[in-house]
Amino acid sequence: GAGVSQSPRYKVAKRGQDVALRCDPISGHVSLFWYQQALGQGPEFLTYFQNEAQLDKSGLPSDRFFAERPEGSVSTLKIQRTQQEDSAVYLCASSLGRTTNTIYFGEGSWLTVV
Amino acid sequence: DQQVKQNSPSLSVQEGRISILNCDYTNSMFDYFLWYKKYPAEGPTFLISISSIKDKNEDGRFTVFLNKSAKHLSLHIVPSQPGDSAVYFCAVPPSSGAGSYQLTFGKGTKLSVIP
């Protein structure tokens, strides 16, 4: 597709349930990012991949959060044993090179934990 | 400790008038700045950027001004249109160099342009 595609768009999870969020970056984009946006806040960095290598996971809030990009294209963000504070929009973004100044965001996956 | 601050959570402007959105930053080493626009239920989209070697960058109705001494930048939209109603985020890459990953975003300003 032409843009960054994320699925599911909306997810309601019961507390304690595991969830998996998928991101299809723009074809050929080397860099892939995950951001978390809580209500009324700006996006906050979670993790960064360059191809299949996860170069920075400093933003992941706990060890319940795990991201992978095994073949350097599609990425999955997994949240284990979800908590109410995990409720947020999870944004995936990609960029062409390592050091491009602009990145392109998907529409986000809206997670609500009840 | 917020490195990027947008102190106005919302702004209402009449159609045809100028919209001015402000952003302050704390790290004088930042050398590149971006503005993103976000409609409800969509991801942020890149709007305009400015390098610290400039004090102004213009793209159609959108102009960004940078005041390095005050560590302040502003986005001007002239004339404002109802379709400009969205949340605007100021963002900076890490101070280690322009184009680095991990953008830091402000909290955003919700602009409402009234017809």
Interface residues (C-beta under 8 A of the other chain):
Chain A: V4 S31 F33 G40 Q41 G42 P43 E44 F45 Y48 D56 G59 L91 A93 S95 R98 T99 T100 N101 T102 I103 Y104 F105 G106 E107 G108
Chain B: V4 Q6 P9 Y32 L34 Y36 A41 E42 G43 P44 T45 F46 S49 F89 A91 P93 G97 A98 G99 S100 Y101 Q102 L103 T104 F105 G106 K107 G108
